Amino acid sequence: MTTTCATGRHGDHDVYAAQCPCRAMLDLLANKWSALAIGSLEGGPRRFGVLQRTLQGVSPKVLTQTLRRLEEFGFVDRTVYPAVPLHVEYSLTDLGRSAAVPLAALRTWVEDNMDSVTEAAASCG
């Protein structure tokens, strides 16, 4: 499926095409840590430590990389407050809030269907 931007700022995009720049964004948003970080930030700005505690199992290095990529793509804002010690908060941008909607639906679907998936996998094995 090929779509064209209504603003005319870029050409056609086809996420199925190997060279389409959409692939990098899809790769970022389909990453579990990105989806979970965006979900955590739906509740409002969060400090790094709060995000790390909420996203159980993520290493500081992976969380840092994830937040940097989300910021680079415009999904997350990073605000530094000049205090001692330094206070940094992460929050969703408008673009991040728009991406949060389908990601929330996916997270809900996973939670609602996990038992069915587990049963199906057990019956195949």
N, CA, C and O atoms as a GROMACS GRO file, in nm:
protein
  500
    1MET      N    1   0.085  -0.118   0.000
    1MET     CA    2   0.000   0.000   0.000
    1MET      C    3   0.089   0.124   0.000
    1MET      O    4   0.177   0.137   0.085
    2THR      N    5   0.068   0.212  -0.092
    2THR     CA    6   0.145   0.334  -0.103
    2THR      C    7   0.056   0.452  -0.066
    2THR      O    8  -0.058   0.462  -0.113
    3THR      N    9   0.108   0.539   0.018
    3THR     CA   10   0.032   0.658   0.056
    3THR      C   11   0.110   0.782   0.018
    3THR      O   12   0.233   0.779   0.014
    4THR      N   13   0.039   0.889  -0.008
    4THR     CA   14   0.102   1.015  -0.041
    4THR      C   15   0.066   1.116   0.066
    4THR      O   16  -0.049   1.124   0.109
    5CYS      N   17   0.163   1.193   0.107
    5CYS     CA   18   0.141   1.296   0.208
    5CYS      C   19   0.056   1.407   0.149
    5CYS      O   20   0.084   1.456   0.039
    6ALA      N   21  -0.048   1.447   0.221
    6ALA     CA   22  -0.138   1.552   0.174
    6ALA      C   23  -0.068   1.688   0.168
    6ALA      O   24  -0.111   1.776   0.093
    7THR      N   25   0.038   1.706   0.245
    7THR     CA   26   0.107   1.835   0.246
    7THR      C   27   0.200   1.850   0.126
    7THR      O   28   0.240   1.961   0.093
    8GLY      N   29   0.233   1.740   0.062
    8GLY     CA   30   0.324   1.745  -0.052
    8GLY      C   31   0.469   1.768  -0.014
    8GLY      O   32   0.551   1.797  -0.101
    9ARG      N   33   0.503   1.755   0.113
    9ARG     CA   34   0.640   1.778   0.158
    9ARG      C   35   0.734   1.664   0.122
    9ARG      O   36   0.855   1.679   0.127
   10HIS      N   37   0.680   1.552   0.088
   10HIS     CA   38   0.762   1.437   0.049
   10HIS      C   39   0.683   1.352  -0.049
   10HIS      O   40   0.564   1.373  -0.070
   11GLY      N   41   0.752   1.258  -0.109
   11GLY     CA   42   0.689   1.173  -0.208
   11GLY      C   43   0.611   1.059  -0.145
   11GLY      O   44   0.580   1.060  -0.026
   12ASP      N   45   0.581   0.962  -0.226
   12ASP     CA   46   0.508   0.844  -0.180
   12ASP      C   47   0.591   0.766  -0.079
   12ASP      O   48   0.714   0.761  -0.087
   13HIS      N   49   0.522   0.707   0.015
   13HIS     CA   50   0.587   0.620   0.112
   13HIS      C   51   0.524   0.482   0.104
   13HIS      O   52   0.402   0.469   0.093
   14ASP      N   53   0.606   0.382   0.109
   14ASP     CA   54   0.561   0.243   0.105
   14ASP      C   55   0.642   0.166   0.208
   14ASP      O   56   0.758   0.133   0.185
   15VAL      N   57   0.582   0.138   0.321
   15VAL     CA   58   0.653   0.074   0.431
   15VAL      C   59   0.704  -0.065   0.392
   15VAL      O   60   0.792  -0.120   0.458
   16TYR      N   61   0.649  -0.122   0.286
   16TYR     CA   62   0.696  -0.253   0.240
   16TYR      C   63   0.820  -0.243   0.153
   16TYR      O   64   0.887  -0.344   0.129
   17ALA      N   65   0.852  -0.124   0.106
   17ALA     CA   66   0.971  -0.104   0.022
   17ALA      C   67   1.095  -0.098   0.110
   17ALA      O   68   1.098  -0.028   0.211
   18ALA      N   69   1.197  -0.171   0.071
   18ALA     CA   70   1.319  -0.183   0.152
   18ALA      C   71   1.386  -0.049   0.181
   18ALA      O   72   1.441  -0.030   0.289
   19GLN      N   73   1.383   0.043   0.087
   19GLN     CA   74   1.453   0.169   0.104
   19GLN      C   75   1.366   0.283   0.157
   19GLN      O   76   1.412   0.396   0.168
   20CYS      N   77   1.241   0.254   0.190
   20CYS     CA   78   1.152   0.360   0.237
   20CYS      C   79   1.194   0.406   0.377
   20CYS      O   80   1.220   0.323   0.464
   21PRO      N   81   1.201   0.537   0.399
   21PRO     CA   82   1.239   0.588   0.532
   21PRO      C   83   1.137   0.553   0.641
   21PRO      O   84   1.167   0.565   0.760
   22CYS      N   85   1.018   0.510   0.600
   22CYS     CA   86   0.919   0.467   0.699
   22CYS      C   87   0.968   0.348   0.781
   22CYS      O   88   0.928   0.330   0.896
   23ARG      N   89   1.055   0.269   0.721
   23ARG     CA   90   1.104   0.148   0.788
   23ARG      C   91   1.172   0.180   0.920
   23ARG      O   92   1.154   0.108   1.018
   24ALA      N   93   1.251   0.286   0.924
   24ALA     CA   94   1.321   0.322   1.047
   24ALA      C   95   1.222   0.360   1.157
   24ALA      O   96   1.242   0.324   1.273
   25MET      N   97   1.116   0.431   1.122
   25MET     CA   98   1.016   0.467   1.221
   25MET      C   99   0.938   0.344   1.266
   25MET      O  100   0.911   0.329   1.385
   26LEU      N  101   0.902   0.257   1.173
   26LEU     CA  102   0.833   0.134   1.209
   26LEU      C  103   0.920   0.049   1.301
   26LEU      O  104   0.871  -0.008   1.398
   27ASP      N  105   1.048   0.040   1.270
   27ASP     CA  106   1.142  -0.035   1.352
   27ASP      C  107   1.146   0.021   1.494
   27ASP      O  108   1.146  -0.055   1.591
   28LEU      N  109   1.148   0.151   1.507
   28LEU     CA  110   1.150   0.215   1.638
   28LEU      C  111   1.022   0.188   1.715
   28LEU      O  112   1.027   0.148   1.831
   29LEU      N  113   0.907   0.210   1.652
   29LEU     CA  114   0.780   0.195   1.722
   29LEU      C  115   0.744   0.050   1.751
   29LEU      O  116   0.672   0.023   1.847
   30ALA      N  117   0.792  -0.043   1.669
   30ALA     CA  118   0.764  -0.184   1.691
   30ALA      C  119   0.854  -0.244   1.799
   30ALA      O  120   0.832  -0.359   1.840
   31ASN      N  121   0.952  -0.172   1.845
   31ASN     CA  122   1.042  -0.218   1.951
   31ASN      C  123   0.967  -0.219   2.084
   31ASN      O  124   0.898  -0.122   2.118
   32LYS      N  125   0.980  -0.328   2.159
   32LYS     CA  126   0.904  -0.338   2.284
   32LYS      C  127   0.936  -0.227   2.382
   32LYS      O  128   0.845  -0.176   2.448
   33TRP      N  129   1.063  -0.188   2.393
   33TRP     CA  130   1.098  -0.085   2.490
   33TRP      C  131   1.042   0.050   2.449
   33TRP      O  132   1.002   0.130   2.534
   34SER      N  133   1.038   0.078   2.320
   34SER     CA  134   0.977   0.202   2.272
   34SER      C  135   0.828   0.204   2.303
   34SER      O  136   0.775   0.303   2.355
   35ALA      N  137   0.760   0.095   2.271
   35ALA     CA  138   0.616   0.086   2.296
   35ALA      C  139   0.585   0.101   2.444
   35ALA      O  140   0.487   0.166   2.481
   36LEU      N  141   0.668   0.040   2.529
   36LEU     CA  142   0.644   0.049   2.673
   36LEU      C  143   0.681   0.186   2.728
   36LEU      O  144   0.612   0.238   2.817
   37ALA      N  145   0.788   0.248   2.678
   37ALA     CA  146   0.827   0.381   2.723
   37ALA      C  147   0.719   0.482   2.686
   37ALA      O  148   0.682   0.566   2.768
   38ILE      N  149   0.669   0.474   2.564
   38ILE     CA  150   0.562   0.565   2.522
   38ILE      C  151   0.439   0.544   2.610
   38ILE      O  152   0.375   0.640   2.651
   39GLY      N  153   0.407   0.420   2.639
   39GLY     CA  154   0.293   0.391   2.726
   39GLY      C  155   0.312   0.449   2.865
   39GLY      O  156   0.217   0.504   2.922
   40SER      N  157   0.431   0.438   2.919
   40SER     CA  158   0.459   0.493   3.052
   40SER      C  159   0.448   0.645   3.052
   40SER      O  160   0.403   0.704   3.150
   41LEU      N  161   0.488   0.706   2.944
   41LEU     CA  162   0.486   0.853   2.936
   41LEU      C  163   0.346   0.909   2.908
   41LEU      O  164   0.325   1.030   2.916
   42GLU      N  165   0.250   0.821   2.876
   42GLU     CA  166   0.113   0.868   2.855
   42GLU      C  167   0.058   0.933   2.982
   42GLU      O  168  -0.029   1.020   2.974
   43GLY      N  169   0.106   0.891   3.098
   43GLY     CA  170   0.059   0.945   3.225
   43GLY      C  171   0.119   1.080   3.260
   43GLY      O  172   0.082   1.139   3.361
   44GLY      N  173   0.210   1.130   3.178
   44GLY     CA  174   0.272   1.259   3.204
   44GLY      C  175   0.423   1.246   3.208
   44GLY      O  176   0.477   1.136   3.193
   45PRO      N  177   0.492   1.357   3.229
   45PRO     CA  178   0.639   1.357   3.231
   45PRO      C  179   0.694   1.261   3.338
   45PRO      O  180   0.636   1.247   3.446
   46ARG      N  181   0.805   1.197   3.304
   46ARG     CA  182   0.868   1.102   3.396
   46ARG      C  183   1.018   1.125   3.396
   46ARG      O  184   1.078   1.161   3.295
   47ARG      N  185   1.077   1.104   3.511
   47ARG     CA  186   1.222   1.106   3.522
   47ARG      C  187   1.276   0.969   3.479
   47ARG      O  188   1.202   0.870   3.477
   48PHE      N  189   1.404   0.965   3.447
   48PHE     CA  190   1.468   0.842   3.398
   48PHE      C  191   1.448   0.727   3.496
   48PHE      O  192   1.409   0.617   3.456
   49GLY      N  193   1.473   0.752   3.625
   49GLY     CA  194   1.462   0.647   3.725
   49GLY      C  195   1.322   0.590   3.736
   49GLY      O  196   1.304   0.469   3.755
   50VAL      N  197   1.222   0.675   3.723
   50VAL     CA  198   1.083   0.629   3.727
   50VAL      C  199   1.055   0.541   3.605
   50VAL      O  200   0.992   0.436   3.616
   51LEU      N  201   1.101   0.585   3.489
   51LEU     CA  202   1.084   0.504   3.368
   51LEU      C  203   1.152   0.369   3.384
   51LEU      O  204   1.095   0.266   3.347
   52GLN      N  205   1.272   0.368   3.437
   52GLN     CA  206   1.345   0.242   3.452
   52GLN      C  207   1.274   0.147   3.548
   52GLN      O  208   1.270   0.027   3.524
   53ARG      N  209   1.218   0.200   3.656
   53ARG     CA  210   1.144   0.115   3.750
   53ARG      C  211   1.015   0.063   3.688
   53ARG      O  212   0.974  -0.050   3.713
   54THR      N  213   0.950   0.147   3.607
   54THR     CA  214   0.825   0.108   3.543
   54THR      C  215   0.850   0.002   3.436
   54THR      O  216   0.773  -0.094   3.425
   55LEU      N  217   0.954   0.018   3.358
   55LEU     CA  218   0.987  -0.076   3.250
   55LEU      C  219   1.080  -0.184   3.306
   55LEU      O  220   1.198  -0.188   3.274
   56GLN      N  221   1.024  -0.270   3.387
   56GLN     CA  222   1.102  -0.374   3.453
   56GLN      C  223   1.180  -0.458   3.352
   56GLN      O  224   1.125  -0.507   3.254
   57GLY      N  225   1.309  -0.473   3.378
   57GLY     CA  226   1.394  -0.555   3.293
   57GLY      C  227   1.477  -0.477   3.194
   57GLY      O  228   1.568  -0.534   3.134
   58VAL      N  229   1.450  -0.349   3.175
   58VAL     CA  230   1.529  -0.270   3.081
   58VAL      C  231   1.657  -0.224   3.151
   58VAL      O  232   1.655  -0.180   3.266
   59SER      N  233   1.767  -0.233   3.080
   59SER     CA  234   1.894  -0.186   3.135
   59SER      C  235   1.903  -0.035   3.116
   59SER      O  236   1.838   0.020   3.027
   60PRO      N  237   1.982   0.033   3.199
   60PRO     CA  238   1.999   0.178   3.180
   60PRO      C  239   2.048   0.213   3.040
   60PRO      O  240   2.004   0.312   2.981
   61LYS      N  241   2.139   0.132   2.986
   61LYS     CA  242   2.194   0.158   2.853
   61LYS      C  243   2.084   0.149   2.745
   61LYS      O  244   2.075   0.237   2.659
   62VAL      N  245   2.004   0.045   2.750
   62VAL     CA  246   1.898   0.028   2.650
   62VAL      C  247   1.792   0.136   2.666
   62VAL      O  248   1.741   0.186   2.565
   63LEU      N  249   1.757   0.172   2.788
   63LEU     CA  250   1.659   0.277   2.809
   63LEU      C  251   1.712   0.411   2.755
   63LEU      O  252   1.638   0.485   2.691
   64THR      N  253   1.837   0.440   2.781
   64THR     CA  254   1.898   0.563   2.729
   64THR      C  255   1.893   0.565   2.577
   64THR      O  256   1.854   0.665   2.517
   65GLN      N  257   1.932   0.454   2.513
   65GLN     CA  258   1.929   0.445   2.367
   65GLN      C  259   1.787   0.462   2.314
   65GLN      O  260   1.765   0.531   2.214
   66THR      N  261   1.691   0.399   2.380
   66THR     CA  262   1.552   0.407   2.337
   66THR      C  263   1.500   0.550   2.346
   66THR      O  264   1.438   0.600   2.253
   67LEU      N  265   1.526   0.615   2.459
   67LEU     CA  266   1.479   0.753   2.477
   67LEU      C  267   1.545   0.848   2.378
   67LEU      O  268   1.480   0.940   2.328
   68ARG      N  269   1.672   0.826   2.349
   68ARG     CA  270   1.742   0.911   2.250
   68ARG      C  271   1.680   0.896   2.112
   68ARG      O  272   1.661   0.994   2.041
   69ARG      N  273   1.650   0.772   2.074
   69ARG     CA  274   1.589   0.749   1.942
   69ARG      C  275   1.449   0.808   1.936
   69ARG      O  276   1.411   0.868   1.835
   70LEU      N  277   1.371   0.792   2.044
   70LEU     CA  278   1.237   0.850   2.047
   70LEU      C  279   1.244   1.003   2.038
   70LEU      O  280   1.160   1.066   1.975
   71GLU      N  281   1.344   1.061   2.102
   71GLU     CA  282   1.364   1.206   2.094
   71GLU      C  283   1.406   1.247   1.953
   71GLU      O  284   1.358   1.346   1.900
   72GLU      N  285   1.497   1.170   1.894
   72GLU     CA  286   1.546   1.199   1.759
   72GLU      C  287   1.433   1.198   1.656
   72GLU      O  288   1.433   1.279   1.563
   73PHE      N  289   1.337   1.108   1.672
   73PHE     CA  290   1.226   1.097   1.578
   73PHE      C  291   1.112   1.192   1.613
   73PHE      O  292   1.014   1.201   1.539
   74GLY      N  293   1.124   1.264   1.725
   74GLY     CA  294   1.022   1.364   1.760
   74GLY      C  295   0.907   1.313   1.842
   74GLY      O  296   0.804   1.380   1.851
   75PHE      N  297   0.920   1.194   1.902
   75PHE     CA  298   0.813   1.137   1.984
   75PHE      C  299   0.822   1.181   2.130
   75PHE      O  300   0.722   1.184   2.201
   76VAL      N  301   0.943   1.216   2.174
   76VAL     CA  302   0.968   1.247   2.315
   76VAL      C  303   1.047   1.377   2.325
   76VAL      O  304   1.137   1.404   2.246
   77ASP      N  305   1.012   1.456   2.424
   77ASP     CA  306   1.090   1.574   2.460
   77ASP      C  307   1.170   1.543   2.585
   77ASP      O  308   1.123   1.474   2.676
   78ARG      N  309   1.292   1.593   2.588
   78ARG     CA  310   1.379   1.579   2.705
   78ARG      C  311   1.401   1.719   2.761
   78ARG      O  312   1.452   1.807   2.692
   79THR      N  313   1.360   1.739   2.886
   79THR     CA  314   1.374   1.869   2.950
   79THR      C  315   1.472   1.858   3.066
   79THR      O  316   1.454   1.775   3.155
   80VAL      N  317   1.574   1.942   3.064
   80VAL     CA  318   1.675   1.944   3.170
   80VAL      C  319   1.647   2.064   3.259
   80VAL      O  320   1.638   2.177   3.212
   81TYR      N  321   1.633   2.038   3.389
   81TYR     CA  322   1.612   2.143   3.487
   81TYR      C  323   1.744   2.166   3.561
   81TYR      O  324   1.799   2.073   3.620
   82PRO      N  325   1.795   2.290   3.558
   82PRO     CA  326   1.924   2.317   3.622
   82PRO      C  327   1.910   2.318   3.774
   82PRO      O  328   1.879   2.420   3.836
   83ALA      N  329   1.934   2.203   3.831
   83ALA     CA  330   1.929   2.189   3.976
   83ALA      C  331   2.045   2.098   4.015
   83ALA      O  332   2.111   2.039   3.930
   84VAL      N  333   2.069   2.089   4.143
   84VAL     CA  334   2.173   1.998   4.192
   84VAL      C  335   2.105   1.895   4.280
   84VAL      O  336   2.050   1.931   4.384
   85PRO      N  337   2.106   1.768   4.242
   85PRO     CA  338   2.160   1.715   4.116
   85PRO      C  339   2.069   1.751   3.998
   85PRO      O  340   1.954   1.792   4.015
   86LEU      N  341   2.124   1.734   3.878
   86LEU     CA  342   2.053   1.766   3.755
   86LEU      C  343   1.920   1.690   3.751
   86LEU      O  344   1.915   1.572   3.786
   87HIS      N  345   1.816   1.757   3.709
   87HIS     CA  346   1.682   1.698   3.702
   87HIS      C  347   1.641   1.693   3.555
   87HIS      O  348   1.631   1.797   3.490
   88VAL      N  349   1.617   1.572   3.502
   88VAL     CA  350   1.580   1.553   3.362
   88VAL      C  351   1.446   1.483   3.357
   88VAL      O  352   1.425   1.382   3.425
   89GLU      N  353   1.355   1.536   3.276
   89GLU     CA  354   1.225   1.473   3.258
   89GLU      C  355   1.202   1.445   3.110
   89GLU      O  356   1.247   1.519   3.023
   90TYR      N  357   1.130   1.337   3.085
   90TYR     CA  358   1.092   1.298   2.950
   90TYR      C  359   0.940   1.308   2.940
   90TYR      O  360   0.869   1.271   3.033
   91SER      N  361   0.892   1.359   2.827
   91SER     CA  362   0.749   1.370   2.806
   91SER      C  363   0.718   1.346   2.658
   91SER      O  364   0.805   1.360   2.572
   92LEU      N  365   0.594   1.309   2.631
   92LEU     CA  366   0.552   1.286   2.493
   92LEU      C  367   0.526   1.419   2.423
   92LEU      O  368   0.471   1.512   2.482
   93THR      N  369   0.564   1.425   2.298
   93THR     CA  370   0.528   1.538   2.212
   93THR      C  371   0.388   1.509   2.155
   93THR      O  372   0.330   1.404   2.184
   94ASP      N  373   0.335   1.600   2.077
   94ASP     CA  374   0.207   1.574   2.010
   94ASP      C  375   0.218   1.451   1.921
   94ASP      O  376   0.126   1.368   1.916
   95LEU      N  377   0.330   1.438   1.852
   95LEU     CA  378   0.352   1.321   1.767
   95LEU      C  379   0.357   1.194   1.851
   95LEU      O  380   0.302   1.091   1.812
   96GLY      N  381   0.424   1.201   1.966
   96GLY     CA  382   0.430   1.087   2.057
   96GLY      C  383   0.294   1.047   2.110
   96GLY      O  384   0.263   0.929   2.122
   97ARG      N  385   0.210   1.148   2.141
   97ARG     CA  386   0.074   1.118   2.189
   97ARG      C  387  -0.008   1.053   2.079
   97ARG      O  388  -0.092   0.966   2.107
   98SER      N  389   0.014   1.093   1.954
   98SER     CA  390  -0.061   1.030   1.845
   98SER      C  391  -0.015   0.886   1.823
   98SER      O  392  -0.096   0.799   1.791
   99ALA      N  393   0.114   0.859   1.841
   99ALA     CA  394   0.164   0.722   1.828
   99ALA      C  395   0.119   0.636   1.946
   99ALA      O  396   0.107   0.514   1.934
  100ALA      N  397   0.093   0.699   2.061
  100ALA     CA  398   0.053   0.625   2.181
  100ALA      C  399  -0.082   0.556   2.162
  100ALA      O  400  -0.106   0.452   2.222
  101VAL      N  401  -0.168   0.611   2.079
  101VAL     CA  402  -0.302   0.555   2.061
  101VAL      C  403  -0.297   0.413   2.004
  101VAL      O  404  -0.349   0.321   2.067
  102PRO      N  405  -0.236   0.392   1.886
  102PRO     CA  406  -0.230   0.254   1.836
  102PRO      C  407  -0.142   0.163   1.921
  102PRO      O  408  -0.169   0.043   1.930
  103LEU      N  409  -0.038   0.217   1.984
  103LEU     CA  410   0.046   0.134   2.069
  103LEU      C  411  -0.030   0.088   2.193
  103LEU      O  412  -0.012  -0.025   2.238
  104ALA      N  413  -0.116   0.173   2.248
  104ALA     CA  414  -0.199   0.134   2.362
  104ALA      C  415  -0.295   0.022   2.322
  104ALA      O  416  -0.317  -0.072   2.398
  105ALA      N  417  -0.350   0.033   2.203
  105ALA     CA  418  -0.440  -0.071   2.154
  105ALA      C  419  -0.366  -0.204   2.140
  105ALA      O  420  -0.420  -0.309   2.174
  106LEU      N  421  -0.244  -0.200   2.091
  106LEU     CA  422  -0.164  -0.321   2.076
  106LEU      C  423  -0.131  -0.381   2.212
  106LEU      O  424  -0.143  -0.503   2.231
  107ARG      N  425  -0.090  -0.297   2.309
  107ARG     CA  426  -0.058  -0.348   2.443
  107ARG      C  427  -0.182  -0.412   2.506
  107ARG      O  428  -0.172  -0.518   2.567
  108THR      N  429  -0.297  -0.350   2.491
  108THR     CA  430  -0.422  -0.405   2.545
  108THR      C  431  -0.456  -0.537   2.478
  108THR      O  432  -0.496  -0.633   2.544
  109TRP      N  433  -0.441  -0.542   2.345
  109TRP     CA  434  -0.469  -0.666   2.272
  109TRP      C  435  -0.380  -0.779   2.323
  109TRP      O  436  -0.428  -0.891   2.343
  110VAL      N  437  -0.252  -0.750   2.344
  110VAL     CA  438  -0.159  -0.853   2.392
  110VAL      C  439  -0.203  -0.904   2.529
  110VAL      O  440  -0.208  -1.025   2.551
  111GLU      N  441  -0.236  -0.813   2.620
  111GLU     CA  442  -0.279  -0.854   2.754
  111GLU      C  443  -0.409  -0.935   2.747
  111GLU      O  444  -0.423  -1.034   2.819
  112ASP      N  445  -0.503  -0.894   2.663
  112ASP     CA  446  -0.633  -0.962   2.652
  112ASP      C  447  -0.622  -1.099   2.585
  112ASP      O  448  -0.705  -1.186   2.612
  113ASN      N  449  -0.522  -1.119   2.500
  113ASN     CA  450  -0.514  -1.243   2.423
  113ASN      C  451  -0.398  -1.334   2.462
  113ASN      O  452  -0.377  -1.436   2.397
  114MET      N  453  -0.325  -1.299   2.564
  114MET     CA  454  -0.208  -1.378   2.603
  114MET      C  455  -0.244  -1.523   2.634
  114MET      O  456  -0.172  -1.614   2.592
  115ASP      N  457  -0.353  -1.546   2.706
  115ASP     CA  458  -0.392  -1.684   2.740
  115ASP      C  459  -0.423  -1.765   2.614
  115ASP      O  460  -0.384  -1.881   2.604
  116SER      N  461  -0.493  -1.705   2.520
  116SER     CA  462  -0.526  -1.775   2.394
  116SER      C  463  -0.400  -1.807   2.316
  116SER      O  464  -0.388  -1.916   2.259
  117VAL      N  465  -0.306  -1.715   2.312
  117VAL     CA  466  -0.180  -1.739   2.241
  117VAL      C  467  -0.101  -1.850   2.308
  117VAL      O  468  -0.044  -1.935   2.241
  118THR      N  469  -0.098  -1.848   2.440
  118THR     CA  470  -0.025  -1.952   2.515
  118THR      C  471  -0.088  -2.088   2.490
  118THR      O  472  -0.017  -2.186   2.472
  119GLU      N  473  -0.221  -2.095   2.490
  119GLU     CA  474  -0.292  -2.222   2.463
  119GLU      C  475  -0.262  -2.270   2.322
  119GLU      O  476  -0.238  -2.389   2.301
  120ALA      N  477  -0.265  -2.180   2.226
  120ALA     CA  478  -0.239  -2.218   2.086
  120ALA      C  479  -0.096  -2.270   2.071
  120ALA      O  480  -0.072  -2.368   2.001
  121ALA      N  481  -0.001  -2.203   2.137
  121ALA     CA  482   0.138  -2.246   2.128
  121ALA      C  483   0.157  -2.383   2.194
  121ALA      O  484   0.235  -2.465   2.145
  122ALA      N  485   0.088  -2.408   2.304
  122ALA     CA  486   0.099  -2.536   2.373
  122ALA      C  487   0.040  -2.649   2.290
  122ALA      O  488   0.091  -2.762   2.293
  123SER      N  489  -0.065  -2.621   2.215
  123SER     CA  490  -0.128  -2.726   2.134
  123SER      C  491  -0.045  -2.761   2.011
  123SER      O  492  -0.063  -2.869   1.954
  124CYS      N  493   0.045  -2.671   1.971
  124CYS     CA  494   0.132  -2.697   1.856
  124CYS      C  495   0.257  -2.772   1.895
  124CYS      O  496   0.322  -2.835   1.811
  125GLY      N  497   0.292  -2.766   2.021
  125GLY     CA  498   0.419  -2.823   2.065
  125GLY      C  499   0.404  -2.951   2.129
  125GLY      O  500   0.503  -3.011   2.172
   0.00000   0.00000   0.00000
